[in-house]
Amino acid sequence: MHRARLHDGRLMAVKVQYPGIANSIEADVDNVAALLRLSGIIPDGLDVKPLLAATKVQLKEEADYLRETEQMRHYATLLADDDRFVIPRPHDAWTSAEILVMDFVGGVPIETLDTKPQDQRDSAMEALLDLVMRELFVFGFMQTDPNFANYRWQPDSGRIALLDFGAAKPIPPGISQAYREMLAAGFARDREALRGTLIALGFVSPGLLAAHRPVLDAMFDTILAHVHTPGPFDFADRSFMEQIRTLAVPVATDRANWHLPPADTLFVQRKISGMAMMAVRLKARIPLMTMVRDLLNLPA
């Protein structure tokens, strides 16, 4: 990303694509897959073709800056009444498929919030997690790349600038519904319903569940006990993770039952996991259960 000042004094941000990168996507993805196969990281029986195909489509979309300007405008419409966020305005006259020109939006790297007071960290993370939930359950449209560089924090106002929309995409209704049902099952501590939603989303295969049901149930119980702890959810408290890692060993090493979720699930989960990592980095304390309950109208 570069900056340029126009003759009238306006400051622009200019995103320039490296020449030839769009044409090399298919070969690059195939080469990475071949290396993973040769290394033995991917079991022979694991079908990665659907994921590779989806990855190629995604990367080609991200390399199309004309498409990105459309996604940027769409997000500006979705968040028009939300003053927690700032979205730059693209300039069509100077934009092409390889060059994107937009208003320059100031701010500091979002991760610099880790030195700020607790209330500022909490406010920023609550806004970002609320946005993820609205993307998934209200908009049906998500910017799926959680790279920290895509977010800037404005100290004077506390607003968050959203900068990159190349990975924005519609979310299939079935994915949104399955996540909704998974959260409802978690609220109700309903193991059977939770298993069903994890299979529906593709996180767990029927074979894996049959082979490791007691272990998976123990993992569910550990996570749910932590999530249901009264008060704000403390992302800095990772005390439960060692237990999860220990429980997960037989599941992770069972290569015969390795399973890839559908690409749409992986793209959504990439964003959710990335925001969780940011919340951990910022040591945020968020009323997470209340936010989920209110958005999904779940019983207290």
C-alpha positions as CSV (number, residue, x, y, z in Angstrom):
1,M,0.0,0.0,0.0
2,H,1.4,3.4,-1.0
3,R,0.3,7.0,-0.3
4,A,-0.1,9.7,-2.9
5,R,-1.2,13.3,-2.5
6,L,-3.3,14.9,-5.2
7,H,-2.8,18.4,-6.5
8,D,-5.7,19.6,-4.4
9,G,-4.1,18.3,-1.2
10,R,-6.2,15.2,-0.7
11,L,-4.2,12.1,0.5
12,M,-4.9,8.9,-1.3
13,A,-4.0,5.3,-0.6
14,V,-2.8,3.3,-3.6
15,K,-2.7,-0.5,-3.7
16,V,-0.6,-1.8,-6.6
17,Q,-0.6,-5.5,-7.6
18,Y,2.7,-7.2,-8.4
19,P,2.8,-7.9,-12.2
20,G,1.8,-11.4,-13.2
21,I,0.6,-12.5,-9.8
22,A,-3.0,-13.2,-10.9
23,N,-1.8,-15.4,-13.8
24,S,0.4,-17.5,-11.4
25,I,-2.2,-18.4,-8.9
26,E,-3.3,-21.8,-10.3
27,A,0.3,-23.0,-10.6
28,D,1.4,-21.7,-7.2
29,V,-1.5,-23.5,-5.4
30,D,-0.8,-26.7,-7.3
31,N,2.9,-26.6,-6.4
32,V,2.1,-26.1,-2.7
33,A,-0.3,-29.0,-2.8
34,A,2.3,-31.2,-4.5
35,L,4.9,-30.3,-1.9
36,L,2.5,-31.1,1.0
37,R,1.8,-34.5,-0.6
38,L,5.4,-35.3,-1.1
39,S,6.2,-34.4,2.5
40,G,3.6,-36.8,3.8
41,I,1.7,-34.1,5.7
42,I,-1.4,-34.8,3.7
43,P,-2.6,-38.5,4.0
44,D,-3.1,-40.2,0.7
45,G,-6.9,-40.7,1.3
46,L,-7.6,-37.1,2.1
47,D,-9.3,-35.4,-0.8
48,V,-8.1,-31.8,-1.0
49,K,-9.3,-31.1,-4.5
50,P,-12.4,-29.2,-3.5
51,L,-10.4,-27.0,-1.1
52,L,-7.7,-26.3,-3.7
53,A,-10.4,-25.3,-6.2
54,A,-12.0,-23.0,-3.8
55,T,-8.6,-21.5,-2.8
56,K,-7.9,-20.7,-6.4
57,V,-11.2,-19.0,-6.8
58,Q,-10.7,-17.0,-3.6
59,L,-7.2,-15.9,-4.6
60,K,-8.3,-14.8,-8.1
61,E,-11.1,-12.8,-6.5
62,E,-8.6,-11.1,-4.2
63,A,-6.4,-10.2,-7.2
64,D,-9.3,-8.4,-8.9
65,Y,-9.3,-4.8,-7.6
66,L,-12.4,-3.9,-9.5
67,R,-14.3,-6.5,-7.6
68,E,-12.8,-5.3,-4.4
69,T,-14.2,-1.8,-4.9
70,E,-17.6,-3.3,-5.2
71,Q,-17.2,-5.1,-1.9
72,M,-15.9,-2.0,-0.3
73,R,-19.0,-0.1,-1.3
74,H,-21.2,-2.9,-0.1
75,Y,-19.6,-2.8,3.3
76,A,-20.0,0.9,3.4
77,T,-23.7,0.4,2.9
78,L,-24.0,-2.3,5.5
79,L,-22.2,-0.2,8.1
80,A,-23.5,3.2,7.1
81,D,-25.2,3.7,10.5
82,D,-22.4,2.2,12.6
83,D,-20.0,4.9,13.7
84,R,-17.6,2.4,15.3
85,F,-16.1,1.8,11.8
86,V,-14.5,3.8,9.0
87,I,-14.4,2.5,5.4
88,P,-12.3,4.2,2.7
89,R,-14.0,5.4,-0.4
90,P,-12.7,4.0,-3.7
91,H,-12.0,6.2,-6.7
92,D,-13.1,4.7,-9.9
93,A,-11.3,7.1,-12.2
94,W,-7.9,5.9,-11.2
95,T,-8.8,2.2,-10.3
96,S,-8.3,-0.8,-12.5
97,A,-8.1,-4.6,-12.0
98,E,-4.5,-4.2,-10.8
99,I,-4.5,-0.7,-9.2
100,L,-6.9,0.3,-6.4
101,V,-7.0,4.0,-5.4
102,M,-9.0,5.0,-2.3
103,D,-9.2,7.7,0.4
104,F,-6.3,7.4,2.8
105,V,-7.7,6.5,6.2
106,G,-5.4,7.3,9.2
107,G,-4.9,5.1,12.2
108,V,-2.4,3.0,14.0
109,P,-1.9,-0.8,13.8
110,I,-4.8,-2.5,15.7
111,E,-2.3,-4.6,17.7
112,T,-0.8,-1.4,19.3
113,L,-4.0,-1.4,21.4
114,D,-2.3,-4.1,23.6
115,T,-0.6,-1.2,25.5
116,K,-3.8,0.8,26.0
117,P,-6.2,0.8,29.0
118,Q,-8.5,-2.2,29.4
119,D,-11.6,-0.3,28.5
120,Q,-10.2,0.8,25.2
121,R,-9.1,-2.8,24.3
122,D,-12.5,-4.1,25.4
123,S,-14.4,-1.5,23.4
124,A,-12.5,-2.2,20.2
125,M,-12.7,-6.0,20.5
126,E,-16.4,-5.9,21.3
127,A,-17.0,-3.9,18.1
128,L,-15.0,-6.4,16.0
129,L,-16.6,-9.5,17.5
130,D,-20.1,-7.9,17.1
131,L,-19.2,-7.2,13.5
132,V,-18.2,-10.9,12.9
133,M,-21.5,-12.1,14.4
134,R,-23.5,-9.6,12.2
135,E,-21.5,-10.7,9.2
136,L,-22.5,-14.3,9.9
137,F,-26.0,-14.0,11.2
138,V,-27.4,-10.7,9.8
139,F,-25.5,-9.6,6.7
140,G,-24.9,-13.1,5.2
141,F,-21.7,-11.5,3.9
142,M,-18.2,-11.6,5.5
143,Q,-14.8,-10.2,5.0
144,T,-13.0,-13.6,5.6
145,D,-9.4,-12.4,6.0
146,P,-8.5,-11.6,9.7
147,N,-5.0,-10.4,9.0
148,F,-4.3,-7.7,11.6
149,A,-3.0,-5.4,8.9
150,N,-6.6,-5.1,7.6
151,Y,-7.5,-3.1,10.7
152,R,-6.4,0.3,12.0
153,W,-7.4,1.9,15.2
154,Q,-7.9,5.7,15.5
155,P,-6.9,6.8,19.0
156,D,-8.7,10.2,18.9
157,S,-12.1,8.6,18.2
158,G,-11.7,4.9,19.1
159,R,-13.0,4.1,15.6
160,I,-11.7,1.1,13.6
161,A,-10.8,1.5,9.9
162,L,-11.5,-1.6,7.8
163,L,-9.0,-1.6,4.9
164,D,-9.1,-4.8,2.8
165,F,-12.2,-6.3,1.1
166,G,-10.6,-8.7,-1.4
167,A,-11.7,-11.7,0.7
168,A,-15.2,-10.5,1.2
169,K,-17.8,-13.1,0.1
170,P,-21.5,-14.2,0.6
171,I,-22.0,-16.8,3.4
172,P,-24.3,-19.7,2.3
173,P,-27.5,-19.7,4.5
174,G,-26.8,-23.3,5.5
175,I,-23.5,-22.3,7.0
176,S,-25.0,-19.4,9.0
177,Q,-27.9,-21.7,10.2
178,A,-25.5,-24.4,11.3
179,Y,-23.4,-21.9,13.3
180,R,-26.6,-20.5,14.8
181,E,-27.6,-24.1,15.9
182,M,-24.1,-24.8,17.2
183,L,-24.2,-21.7,19.5
184,A,-27.7,-22.6,20.6
185,A,-26.6,-26.1,21.5
186,G,-23.6,-24.7,23.4
187,F,-25.9,-22.4,25.4
188,A,-28.1,-25.3,26.2
189,R,-25.1,-27.6,26.9
190,D,-26.8,-30.1,24.6
191,R,-24.1,-32.5,23.6
192,E,-26.1,-34.4,21.0
193,A,-27.2,-31.2,19.2
194,L,-23.7,-29.9,19.4
195,R,-22.3,-33.1,17.8
196,G,-24.9,-32.8,15.0
197,T,-24.0,-29.2,14.2
198,L,-20.3,-30.0,14.1
199,I,-21.0,-32.7,11.6
200,A,-23.2,-30.4,9.6
201,L,-20.5,-27.8,9.4
202,G,-17.9,-30.4,8.5
203,F,-15.7,-30.0,11.5
204,V,-16.2,-33.6,12.6
205,S,-16.9,-36.6,10.3
206,P,-19.2,-39.4,11.4
207,G,-16.2,-41.7,11.4
208,L,-14.2,-39.5,13.7
209,L,-17.1,-39.1,16.0
210,A,-17.6,-42.9,16.2
211,A,-13.9,-43.5,16.9
212,H,-13.4,-40.7,19.5
213,R,-16.8,-39.8,20.9
214,P,-15.8,-39.9,24.6
215,V,-12.7,-37.7,23.9
216,L,-14.8,-35.2,21.9
217,D,-17.4,-35.0,24.6
218,A,-14.7,-34.3,27.2
219,M,-13.4,-31.5,24.9
220,F,-16.9,-30.1,24.6
221,D,-17.4,-30.2,28.3
222,T,-14.1,-28.4,29.0
223,I,-14.8,-25.6,26.5
224,L,-18.4,-25.1,27.6
225,A,-17.4,-25.0,31.3
226,H,-14.9,-22.2,30.5
227,V,-17.4,-20.3,28.2
228,H,-20.2,-20.5,30.8
229,T,-18.0,-19.0,33.6
230,P,-20.0,-16.1,35.1
231,G,-19.0,-12.6,34.1
232,P,-17.2,-11.2,31.0
233,F,-15.3,-13.7,28.9
234,D,-11.6,-13.2,29.6
235,F,-9.6,-14.0,26.4
236,A,-6.4,-13.8,28.3
237,D,-7.4,-16.8,30.4
238,R,-6.0,-19.8,28.5
239,S,-6.0,-22.1,31.4
240,F,-8.3,-24.6,29.7
241,M,-6.1,-24.9,26.6
242,E,-3.6,-27.4,28.0
243,Q,-6.4,-29.8,28.9
244,I,-7.8,-29.4,25.4
245,R,-4.4,-30.1,23.8
246,T,-3.9,-33.2,26.0
247,L,-7.4,-34.5,25.1
248,A,-6.9,-33.8,21.4
249,V,-3.8,-36.0,21.0
250,P,-5.6,-39.2,20.0
251,V,-7.9,-37.3,17.6
252,A,-5.1,-35.4,16.0
253,T,-2.9,-38.4,15.4
254,D,-5.7,-40.5,13.9
255,R,-4.7,-39.9,10.3
256,A,-7.2,-42.5,9.0
257,N,-10.1,-40.3,10.1
258,W,-8.6,-36.9,9.2
259,H,-11.3,-34.8,7.5
260,L,-11.4,-31.4,5.8
261,P,-14.5,-29.2,6.4
262,P,-16.0,-27.6,3.3
263,A,-14.2,-24.5,2.0
264,D,-17.1,-22.2,3.0
265,T,-16.8,-23.4,6.6
266,L,-13.1,-23.0,6.6
267,F,-13.3,-19.4,5.2
268,V,-15.8,-18.4,7.9
269,Q,-13.8,-20.2,10.7
270,R,-10.6,-18.5,9.5
271,K,-12.2,-15.1,10.3
272,I,-13.7,-16.3,13.6
273,S,-10.4,-17.8,14.8
274,G,-8.4,-14.7,13.7
275,M,-10.7,-12.4,15.7
276,A,-10.3,-14.7,18.7
277,M,-6.5,-14.5,18.3
278,M,-6.7,-10.7,18.2
279,A,-8.9,-10.8,21.4
280,V,-6.2,-12.9,23.1
281,R,-3.5,-10.6,21.9
282,L,-5.4,-7.6,23.4
283,K,-6.3,-9.5,26.6
284,A,-9.9,-8.4,26.0
285,R,-12.7,-9.0,28.5
286,I,-16.0,-9.1,26.7
287,P,-19.7,-10.0,27.6
288,L,-19.5,-12.6,24.9
289,M,-22.4,-14.8,26.1
290,T,-24.7,-11.8,26.4
291,M,-23.8,-10.6,22.9
292,V,-24.5,-14.0,21.4
293,R,-27.7,-14.5,23.4
294,D,-29.1,-11.0,22.4
295,L,-28.2,-11.3,18.7
296,L,-29.6,-14.8,18.3
297,N,-32.6,-14.3,20.8
298,L,-31.5,-17.3,22.9
299,P,-33.1,-17.9,26.3
300,A,-31.1,-16.7,29.3
